[in-house]
Amino acid sequence: MSWFAQGSSAGESGEAPVAPAVTPGRELQGRIALITGSTGGIGRATAVALARRGCAIAVHYHTARDKADALVLLLTGDRASSGSADQPSQVPVPVPARAFQADLGDYDAVRRLHAEVTSWAKNLSTHGNEGVQERGIDVLFNNGAVTGPRIGGAGSGNIEDLSIEAFESTWRANVGASFLLTQLCIPHMVQQHFGRIIFCSSVAAATGGVVGPHYASSKSALHGLLHWLAPRYARDGLTVNAVAPALIIETEMNKDPSPEWRNLIPVGRFGMPAEVAACVELLATNGYMTNKILVVDGGATSSAF
Ligand SMILES: NC(=O)c1ccc[n+]([C@@H]2O[C@H](COP(=O)([O-])OP(=O)(O)OC[C@H]3O[C@@H](n4cnc5c(N)ncnc54)[C@H](OP(=O)(O)O)[C@@H]3O)[C@@H](O)[C@H]2O)c1
């Protein structure tokens, strides 16, 4: 079976385009996904999950070039060279993939990232999908983020320990870059009448979290952004959602969690990146689910976001 076998959504002339009837399981076949922070725990797991769905993957990284290169090798089918410890059943069938570097705190770098991924996408074969007019980013997972300084949790930190510069740089990478990438990706998605935009939030958006007000507020800002975007572009075939994880291990961000934190989680253990990736996969494959925030926290909050 070819890498790209699913029909696209070109509408009849003079009529509003209609979302295509999609074979279950093949909703993302041949689509192109940009995952920021693919070198982190959640980004990598999502890259593997979406590749298993047939997406070509633009592997974005900031500093971890070696991890990005290894992931590209895994996705493109060179499992031996990738050094992957994944079970064979977890490894995707080969898909096109390439690594792209950018600092999300630098808007010019974000614009360059979009331009480079789009240029790569244009040269990918359509593999028999005659309906596609122009190749571009169909699925955007705004996942890469910074924490900024850790000044303490809601109820314990001291706001004087946070400079306005640290506040602003956290917002720039977490909110500004997500907004800008989304803005750059939307015209192609509207043209194709298909788009999946997913933000990576955090339970900190609702609880205040354990890092500080700069990080928590940068995540809740994403909620306002998606609540504006989702209804605006719903009839254009776009869905806009977020996942809000908590206490996910095998990530740099939560490398060494305090064992006491486990007591805060009703399921009695920390979360795994693949469990967040499964939620992103759900949001990317479901055309009726939009304007939502999926909380992935082992039951720690009541989801009243
Ligand atoms: N882990 C958790 O418990 C948890 C909880 C709630 C929310 N989250 C959210 O989950 C998302 C993924 O984080 P993770 O848990 O997978 O953490 P992670 O393993 O630390 O991954 C972070 C990723 O972000 C990238 N990154 C960091 N600073 C960047 C910058 N300035 N420019 C561009 N990319 C940058 C890193 O790239 P390089 O490695 O290439 O430098 C890496 O790929 C984030 O949005 C985070 O806020 C995580």
PDBQT file of the ligand as one rigid body, heavy atoms in Angstrom, charges set to zero:
ROOT
HETATM    1  N1  LIG A 401       6.388  16.087  31.531  1.00  0.00    +0.000 N 
HETATM    2  C1  LIG A 401       5.327  16.536  32.205  1.00  0.00    +0.000 C 
HETATM    3  O1  LIG A 401       5.020  16.072  33.310  1.00  0.00    +0.000 OA
HETATM    4  C2  LIG A 401       4.472  17.613  31.611  1.00  0.00    +0.000 A 
HETATM    5  C3  LIG A 401       3.369  18.067  32.352  1.00  0.00    +0.000 A 
HETATM    6  C4  LIG A 401       2.562  19.049  31.824  1.00  0.00    +0.000 A 
HETATM    7  C5  LIG A 401       2.827  19.577  30.574  1.00  0.00    +0.000 A 
HETATM    8  N2  LIG A 401       3.913  19.130  29.868  1.00  0.00    +0.000 N 
HETATM    9  C6  LIG A 401       4.138  19.724  28.549  1.00  0.00    +0.000 C 
HETATM   10  O2  LIG A 401       4.490  18.701  27.658  1.00  0.00    +0.000 OA
HETATM   11  C7  LIG A 401       5.211  19.284  26.563  1.00  0.00    +0.000 C 
HETATM   12  C8  LIG A 401       6.388  18.402  26.202  1.00  0.00    +0.000 C 
HETATM   13  O3  LIG A 401       7.288  18.363  27.280  1.00  0.00    +0.000 OA
HETATM   14  P1  LIG A 401       7.979  17.011  27.770  1.00  0.00    +0.000 P 
HETATM   15  O4  LIG A 401       7.300  16.628  29.010  1.00  0.00    +0.000 OA
HETATM   16  O5  LIG A 401       8.069  16.029  26.651  1.00  0.00    +0.000 OA
HETATM   17  O6  LIG A 401       9.391  17.585  28.188  1.00  0.00    +0.000 OA
HETATM   18  P2  LIG A 401      10.845  17.407  27.575  1.00  0.00    +0.000 P 
HETATM   19  O7  LIG A 401      11.209  15.983  27.495  1.00  0.00    +0.000 OA
HETATM   20  O8  LIG A 401      11.684  18.320  28.427  1.00  0.00    +0.000 OA
HETATM   21  O9  LIG A 401      10.743  18.013  26.105  1.00  0.00    +0.000 OA
HETATM   22  C9  LIG A 401      10.772  19.394  25.864  1.00  0.00    +0.000 C 
HETATM   23  C10 LIG A 401      10.927  19.624  24.378  1.00  0.00    +0.000 C 
HETATM   24  O10 LIG A 401      10.848  21.040  24.131  1.00  0.00    +0.000 OA
HETATM   25  C11 LIG A 401      11.975  21.440  23.363  1.00  0.00    +0.000 C 
HETATM   26  N3  LIG A 401      12.383  22.799  23.738  1.00  0.00    +0.000 N 
HETATM   27  C12 LIG A 401      12.748  23.239  24.960  1.00  0.00    +0.000 A 
HETATM   28  N4  LIG A 401      13.083  24.549  24.877  1.00  0.00    +0.000 NA
HETATM   29  C13 LIG A 401      12.919  24.920  23.591  1.00  0.00    +0.000 A 
HETATM   30  C14 LIG A 401      13.123  26.130  22.874  1.00  0.00    +0.000 A 
HETATM   31  N5  LIG A 401      13.542  27.249  23.450  1.00  0.00    +0.000 N 
HETATM   32  N6  LIG A 401      12.863  26.128  21.545  1.00  0.00    +0.000 NA
HETATM   33  C15 LIG A 401      12.417  25.018  20.944  1.00  0.00    +0.000 A 
HETATM   34  N7  LIG A 401      12.217  23.840  21.550  1.00  0.00    +0.000 NA
HETATM   35  C16 LIG A 401      12.464  23.806  22.865  1.00  0.00    +0.000 A 
HETATM   36  C17 LIG A 401      13.081  20.449  23.692  1.00  0.00    +0.000 C 
HETATM   37  O11 LIG A 401      14.003  20.441  22.590  1.00  0.00    +0.000 OA
HETATM   38  P3  LIG A 401      15.549  19.942  22.715  1.00  0.00    +0.000 P 
HETATM   39  O12 LIG A 401      15.515  18.708  23.599  1.00  0.00    +0.000 OA
HETATM   40  O13 LIG A 401      15.935  19.617  21.302  1.00  0.00    +0.000 OA
HETATM   41  O14 LIG A 401      16.344  21.043  23.288  1.00  0.00    +0.000 OA
HETATM   42  C18 LIG A 401      12.262  19.161  23.820  1.00  0.00    +0.000 C 
HETATM   43  O15 LIG A 401      12.061  18.593  22.552  1.00  0.00    +0.000 OA
HETATM   44  C19 LIG A 401       5.550  20.707  26.999  1.00  0.00    +0.000 C 
HETATM   45  O16 LIG A 401       4.661  21.609  26.380  1.00  0.00    +0.000 OA
HETATM   46  C20 LIG A 401       5.298  20.696  28.494  1.00  0.00    +0.000 C 
HETATM   47  O17 LIG A 401       4.974  21.971  28.991  1.00  0.00    +0.000 OA
HETATM   48  C21 LIG A 401       4.733  18.162  30.364  1.00  0.00    +0.000 A 
ENDROOT
TORSDOF 0
